[in-house]
Structure formats: C-alpha cells, structure tokens
C-alpha cells in the first residue's frame, strides 16, 4: 500500500514578498510621521537596497541580450523587432505627452497659485540650478554619442543601460559569427546568467527594508502636510497616469489579446517594490523573468525592456508636460497653443535623453522648459518638495508601460498566442531558467 501523496504546503502569508513590502511601507509612513528625525536616519536602508539592485542590473541585461540574440543568430528578426519596438515606443510616448497636456489644461492646477519667485527657499533654488546644469548636456548629439561607452568595462561600471545593450549586441553578433567556436562562449554567458539571477533572488529578499527606509525618509523629510499645498497637481498627475494605464494601455492590451488588469495582478509584487523604492529599475531582473514566463521570447524581452527604460518612459512624459504647464500657470506665464505644441515637440526629444541619470525626471523637466523661455527654471523649486511623492507614480507607470510593450511586441511577432497568454496570466507558471 502506497502512502497518499502529500500536497505541497502553501507559503505563510507573512513570508510573501508583496505582503512584506506593504507592511514595510505602512511602518515606514508611521515612523516618518510620528518620529521624523528617526525616519530621515533610515534613508541608508533605501539607498543600500537600490545600490544592491543596480549592482546586478548591467550584468543581467548583458547576459539576457547576448543569450537571446546569439542563440537565434537571426539579424533580420533583430532588425524587425527593433523597428517595431521603436515605432511602438514613439506612438505610445507621444500619446502620453498629449494626454498630459490635455489634462493639465483642463484641470489648471496652477491657477490662483500666484507664485512669488523671490520668496523661494535658497536651498531649493540651488538644488534646481544643479539639475538645470545637467539638463544643458541633453543634446541629441550628446545622447547618441553617449550610447558608445568609453571602454568595454565602463558600460557596466557607469550603469548606463543603453551602453550595456550596445555592448551586448556587439558581443552577441560576434558570438553568432563564430559559429561552432562561439558555443562555448555562449555557454559561459548562460552559466554567468544563472549566477547573477541567483544573486538577485538573494538581494530581493531585503526589498521590504528598502521600502521601509524610503518611505520613512520621505515622510520624515517632507511630512504628509507638505502635500496639501500642491495636492491638486499631485491628484491630477496620479489620475492622468491611472487613466493612461487603464484606458490607453488597456485598449492596447485588449487588441493584443490580454487584460490589463490581469497583467497588473501578475506583476503585483514588482509594482509594490517600485511603490516602496520609487525606482522601476529595482525590479527589472524580475520583470525579465516574469515576461519570459508569459511566453515572450528571450531575445524580445532582452531587447524591449532595456531600451524601454530610455525610449518608453510614459510616466515621465506625463509628468514633464504637466509640470511645465503647471509652472507656467502658477507663475502667471501665458502659454498659447503654439508654445504648448513647441513644448510637446521638445519633450518628445528630452524625454529620451536622461537614461540612467539620477533625478532624470527633474533633469528632463528642466530641459523641456527651454521651450518656454518666459518660465524661469528656478520656478521648479515650487514642486521640488513633492517630486519624491510623484516619482512613485512615474516609476509605476513606466514599469507597466514597458511590460505591456514587451508583451505586445511578442504578440506582434507571433511568439505567444492569445490563448496561451491568457492562460499564463490566470495561472502563472514558474519562469524558465535564465538560459532556457
């Protein structure tokens, strides 16, 4: 008589990552509100966690792209997928800019603000001028030349994702060109990928500590009360981003054969980690594995996700146009239709120029204000205090946008059927090994 098979035990609720992150966020808010000085002191927890994540992003992206491209060796497919990806990014990014412009002109959150720039805090103005100085370097030529790293190693040490993708593409083509002699090299890359994903699984376990530190520091530094003065702008931005995800990305997802709500549930752990850390890069490796678990080809995932972090920042696009027009309204600076169209055109370029730069949202906003010379850059100090609260929404929107883009391109390429995609979203399967 054989013993009855024992059903696998379910993971206790307190060991589920997204529940741990939720609890950590709540505790962080409480510490920051009731013990602000202690909350500020917890910032190293957040910085340490983000540094650990960023330490692993470049090698994981390199291995993912090299494996995906070299194992297929299809240059025509790469060109086709790359062309479709850039076309999709440009259309959806432009939609995000237009929607942001429409909403900020409808809600007009800056009306009645009557900001007096002479009363701005000197430290805030100095901080803004630092961002503005970095924004001067965001020319198209500098951006294109910036894709080429100074050395092979600097692409990894500086953490520029586009440089890592560039080096990975060259390495993948070189391995594919070696034929049989390239297979041992590809095997080494695959083994390294296993190692890096293994390290990431260890690092992600401390995500709740990173979320706690980030929220405690933010609330302790600015206080919940700091949100009241600019609440209308914040609510408008959050509402616009939510509408963009549900309506625009929702329609795109429906056309591609899946539900945006199912997709959001599928990546709920990643969304909560981003909410706590205010950085979409912290979950990039996990997103790669989850998208592959849906049936997307490794080459498509490895190409779309990294480039999306530079060319498909939907949340940042909405923030830029809403922030620029808000500042014009708050300082009583008139902006006619032609100026707003010019603002839109400039934003289409500047939104792609600050990949991997700290404070990218603020830097691109400073660069975008160049289209409206009558609005002084110093006016950005008005929203400096709430930028940290708005960055969570920017990061969440960027993450969802890039995830949807990857699935859409994969469906466009016929890599996964609508039926298989829906089944995987309903009953998620474990993602395949990194080198599968």
C-alpha positions in Angstrom: 0.0 0.0 0.0 1.5 3.3 -1.1 1.2 6.3 1.1 -1.0 9.2 0.0 0.9 11.9 -1.7 1.4 15.0 0.5 0.1 18.2 -1.0 2.7 21.0 -1.1 2.3 23.4 1.8 1.4 27.0 0.9 3.8 29.8 1.8 2.7 31.5 5.0 1.2 34.9 4.3 3.9 36.7 6.3 6.6 35.3 4.0 5.0 36.5 0.8 7.2 39.3 -0.6 4.5 41.8 -1.6 2.7 41.5 1.8 6.1 42.2 3.5 6.6 45.2 1.3 3.0 46.5 2.1 3.7 46.2 5.8 7.1 47.8 5.4 5.6 50.8 3.5 2.9 51.3 6.3 5.5 51.1 9.0 7.8 53.5 7.1 5.0 56.1 6.8 4.2 55.7 10.5 7.9 56.2 11.5 8.3 59.2 9.2 5.1 60.8 10.5 5.5 60.3 14.3 9.3 60.2 14.5 10.5 62.3 11.6 14.2 62.5 12.7 14.4 58.7 13.0 12.6 58.5 9.6 15.3 60.6 8.0 18.0 58.5 9.5 16.6 55.4 7.8 17.5 56.6 4.3 20.6 54.4 4.1 18.3 51.3 4.0 16.7 52.6 0.8 20.0 53.7 -0.8 21.7 50.4 0.1 18.9 48.3 -1.4 18.8 50.3 -4.6 22.6 50.1 -4.9 22.5 46.3 -4.5 19.9 46.1 -7.3 21.8 48.4 -9.6 24.9 46.4 -9.0 23.3 43.4 -10.7 21.3 45.1 -13.5 24.1 45.6 -16.0 25.4 42.0 -16.0 21.9 40.6 -16.1 20.9 42.7 -19.0 24.2 41.8 -20.8 23.7 38.1 -20.3 20.0 38.3 -21.3 20.6 40.2 -24.5 23.6 38.1 -25.5 21.8 34.8 -25.0 18.7 36.0 -26.7 20.4 37.3 -29.9 23.3 34.9 -30.2 21.2 31.8 -29.7 19.0 32.8 -32.6 21.5 34.5 -34.8 18.8 36.0 -36.9 19.8 39.5 -37.9 16.6 40.1 -39.9 14.5 39.3 -36.9 16.5 41.6 -34.7 16.0 44.5 -37.2 12.3 43.7 -37.5 11.8 43.6 -33.7 13.9 46.7 -33.2 11.9 48.6 -35.8 8.6 47.6 -34.4 9.7 48.4 -30.9 10.9 51.9 -31.7 7.7 52.6 -33.7 5.5 51.4 -30.8 7.6 53.5 -28.3 7.2 56.7 -30.3 3.5 56.3 -30.8 2.7 55.5 -27.1 5.1 58.1 -25.7 3.5 60.8 -27.9 0.1 59.7 -26.6 1.3 60.1 -23.0 2.6 63.6 -23.8 -0.7 64.7 -25.5 -2.8 63.2 -22.7 -0.8 65.0 -20.0 -1.1 68.3 -21.9 -4.9 67.9 -22.3 -5.4 67.1 -18.6 -3.3 69.9 -17.2 -5.1 72.4 -19.4 -8.5 71.0 -18.3 -7.8 70.9 -14.6 -5.5 74.0 -14.5 -4.0 73.1 -11.1 -1.7 76.2 -11.1 -4.4 78.8 -11.4 -4.6 81.1 -8.4 -1.2 80.0 -7.1 0.4 83.4 -7.9 3.8 82.2 -7.1 6.4 84.8 -6.0 9.8 83.5 -7.1 11.6 86.0 -4.8 10.4 84.1 -1.8 11.6 80.7 -2.8 13.9 78.8 -0.4 17.5 79.4 -1.4 18.5 75.8 -0.9 15.7 74.6 -3.2 16.7 77.1 -5.9 20.3 75.9 -5.6 19.2 72.3 -6.0 17.1 73.2 -9.1 20.0 75.0 -10.6 22.1 71.9 -10.2 19.5 69.9 -12.2 19.3 72.6 -14.8 23.1 72.4 -15.2 22.9 68.7 -16.0 20.0 69.4 -18.4 22.2 71.5 -20.6 24.1 68.4 -21.7 20.9 66.7 -23.1 21.5 67.5 -26.7 20.6 64.9 -29.4 24.3 64.6 -30.5 25.4 64.1 -26.9 22.7 61.5 -26.4 23.7 59.5 -29.4 27.4 59.6 -28.6 26.6 58.7 -25.1 25.4 55.3 -26.3 29.1 54.4 -27.0 30.9 53.7 -23.7 34.4 55.0 -23.1 35.6 51.4 -22.6 34.1 48.0 -22.6 34.1 47.9 -18.8 32.7 51.4 -18.3 29.4 50.4 -19.8 29.0 48.2 -16.7 30.6 50.5 -14.1 28.6 53.6 -15.0 25.3 51.7 -15.1 24.1 53.2 -18.4 21.6 50.6 -19.8 21.8 51.8 -23.4 25.6 51.3 -23.3 25.2 47.9 -21.8 22.7 46.9 -24.6 25.0 48.3 -27.2 28.0 46.2 -25.9 25.7 43.2 -25.6 24.5 43.5 -29.2 28.1 43.6 -30.4 29.1 40.6 -28.3 26.0 38.6 -29.5 26.8 39.3 -33.1 30.4 38.4 -32.6 29.5 35.1 -30.9 26.9 34.3 -33.6 29.6 35.0 -36.2 32.0 32.5 -34.6 29.6 29.6 -35.4 30.6 26.4 -33.6 33.5 28.1 -31.9 31.1 30.6 -30.3 29.1 27.9 -28.5 31.5 27.5 -25.5 31.5 31.3 -25.1 27.7 31.4 -25.1 27.6 28.5 -22.6 29.8 30.6 -20.2 27.4 33.6 -20.6 24.5 31.3 -19.8 26.2 30.0 -16.7 27.0 33.5 -15.6 23.4 34.4 -16.1 22.4 31.7 -13.7 24.8 33.1 -11.2 23.6 36.7 -11.5 19.9 35.7 -11.2 20.8 33.6 -8.2 22.4 36.7 -6.5 19.3 38.7 -7.4 17.0 36.2 -5.7 19.0 36.8 -2.5 19.1 40.6 -2.8 15.3 40.9 -3.5 14.6 39.3 -0.1 15.6 42.6 1.6 13.2 44.7 -0.5 10.9 45.3 2.5 13.8 47.0 4.3 14.5 49.2 1.3 10.8 50.2 1.1 10.7 51.0 4.8 13.7 53.2 4.6 12.5 55.1 1.5 9.0 55.8 2.9 10.3 56.7 6.4 12.9 59.1 4.9 10.4 60.8 2.5 7.6 61.3 5.1 10.2 62.4 7.7 11.8 64.9 5.4 8.8 66.5 3.8 5.9 65.5 6.1 2.4 64.5 4.9 1.3 68.1 5.4 3.7 69.2 2.6 1.3 67.6 0.1 -1.6 69.9 0.9 -0.4 73.0 -1.0 0.2 71.1 -4.2 -2.4 68.4 -3.8 -4.3 69.4 -6.9 -1.3 68.9 -9.1 -0.5 65.6 -7.5 -4.0 64.3 -7.8 -4.2 65.4 -11.4 -0.9 63.6 -12.2 -2.0 60.4 -10.4 -5.4 60.5 -12.1 -3.8 61.1 -15.6 -1.4 58.2 -15.1 -4.2 55.9 -13.9 -6.3 56.8 -17.0 -3.3 56.3 -19.3 -2.7 52.8 -17.8 -6.4 51.7 -17.8 -7.6 53.4 -21.0 -4.6 53.7 -23.4 -2.6 50.7 -22.3 -5.8 48.8 -21.5 -7.0 49.2 -25.1 -3.6 48.2 -26.5 -3.6 45.1 -24.3 -7.1 44.2 -25.4 -6.1 44.4 -29.0 -3.1 42.2 -28.2 -5.4 39.7 -26.6 -5.0 40.1 -22.8 -6.5 42.1 -19.9 -4.5 44.9 -18.4 -6.0 44.1 -15.0 -4.8 40.5 -15.2 -1.4 41.8 -16.2 -1.3 44.2 -13.2 -2.2 41.3 -10.8 0.5 39.2 -12.5 3.2 41.8 -11.6 1.8 42.9 -8.3 4.9 42.1 -6.4 7.0 44.2 -8.7 4.6 47.1 -8.5 4.7 47.1 -4.7 8.5 47.0 -4.7 8.5 50.0 -7.1 6.0 51.8 -4.9 8.2 51.4 -1.9 11.6 52.2 -3.5 10.4 54.8 -6.1 12.6 53.2 -8.8 11.4 50.9 -11.6 15.0 49.7 -12.1 14.8 47.7 -8.8 12.5 45.1 -10.4 14.0 45.0 -13.9 15.5 41.4 -13.5 12.3 40.1 -12.0 10.3 41.6 -14.9 12.6 39.9 -17.4 11.8 36.5 -15.8 8.1 37.1 -15.5 7.7 38.3 -19.1 9.5 35.2 -20.3 7.2 33.2 -18.0 4.3 34.6 -20.1 5.8 33.1 -23.3 7.7 36.1 -24.6 10.9 35.1 -26.4 14.2 35.8 -24.6 15.5 37.9 -27.5 12.4 40.1 -27.5 12.4 40.6 -23.7 16.1 41.3 -23.7 15.8 44.0 -26.4 12.5 45.7 -25.5 12.8 46.0 -21.7 16.3 47.7 -21.5 15.6 50.1 -24.5 12.2 50.9 -23.0 13.9 52.4 -20.0 15.2 55.2 -22.3 12.6 55.4 -25.1 9.3 54.5 -23.4 9.0 56.4 -20.1 5.3 57.1 -20.2 5.0 58.3 -16.6 8.0 60.7 -17.1 6.4 62.1 -20.2 3.1 62.8 -18.5 5.0 64.4 -15.6 7.1 66.6 -17.8 4.3 68.3 -19.7 2.0 68.6 -16.7 4.9 70.0 -14.6 5.9 72.5 -17.2 2.4 73.9 -17.9 1.7 73.9 -14.1 4.7 76.1 -13.5 3.5 78.5 -16.3 0.1 78.7 -14.6 1.5 79.1 -11.1 3.8 82.0 -12.2 1.0 83.6 -14.4 3.0 83.0 -17.5 0.8 82.9 -20.6 1.2 79.9 -22.9 -0.6 79.9 -26.2 -1.3 76.9 -28.4 1.9 77.3 -30.5 4.1 77.4 -27.4 2.4 74.3 -26.0 3.0 72.5 -29.3 6.6 73.6 -29.2 6.8 72.3 -25.6 5.4 68.9 -26.8 7.9 68.7 -29.6 10.8 69.4 -27.3 9.5 66.9 -24.7 9.5 64.2 -27.3 13.3 64.6 -27.6 14.2 65.4 -24.0 12.2 62.5 -22.6 14.7 60.1 -24.2 17.9 61.9 -23.1 18.4 61.2 -19.4 18.6 57.4 -19.2 20.4 56.2 -16.1 20.8 59.8 -14.7 20.0 60.4 -11.1 16.9 62.7 -10.9 16.1 62.1 -14.5 12.5 63.3 -14.2 13.7 66.7 -12.8 16.5 67.0 -15.4 14.3 66.4 -18.3 11.7 68.8 -17.0 14.5 71.5 -16.8 15.5 70.7 -20.4 11.9 70.9 -21.5 11.3 74.3 -20.0 13.8 75.6 -22.6 10.8 75.6 -25.0 9.1 78.2 -22.8 11.9 80.8 -22.0 9.5 83.0 -20.2 9.1 80.4 -17.4 12.3 80.6 -15.3 13.9 77.3 -14.4 14.0 78.5 -10.7 10.2 78.0 -10.6 10.9 74.3 -10.5 11.6 74.8 -6.8 7.8 75.1 -6.3 7.4 71.4 -7.0 10.7 70.1 -5.6 9.1 69.2 -2.3 6.5 66.9 -3.9 8.7 65.4 -6.6 9.6 62.4 -4.4 5.9 61.7 -3.9 5.3 62.0 -7.7 8.2 59.8 -8.6 6.5 56.7 -7.3 3.7 57.2 -9.8 6.2 58.0 -12.6 8.1 54.7 -11.9 4.9 52.6 -11.7 3.6 54.0 -15.0 7.0 53.5 -16.7 7.1 49.9 -15.4 3.6 48.9 -16.6 4.2 50.7 -20.0 7.4 48.7 -20.6 5.8 45.4 -19.5 2.8 45.9 -21.8 5.2 47.0 -24.7 7.1 43.7 -24.4 4.0 41.5 -24.5 2.6 43.5 -27.4 5.8 43.2 -29.5 6.0 39.5 -28.6 2.4 39.0 -29.8 3.1 41.1 -32.9 6.0 38.7 -33.6 3.7 35.6 -33.1 5.9 34.3 -30.2 2.9 33.5 -27.9 -0.8 33.0 -28.7 -3.6 35.0 -27.1 -4.9 31.8 -25.5 -1.5 30.8 -24.0 -1.0 34.4 -22.8 -4.4 34.4 -21.1 -3.8 31.0 -19.5 -0.4 32.1 -18.1 -1.9 35.3 -16.7 -4.7 33.3 -15.0 -2.5 30.6 -13.6 1.1 31.9 -13.6 3.8 29.3 -14.2 7.3 29.5 -12.8 9.5 31.5 -15.1 12.0 29.4 -17.1 15.7 29.4 -16.1 17.6 32.4 -17.3 19.4 30.4 -20.0 16.4 28.4 -21.2 
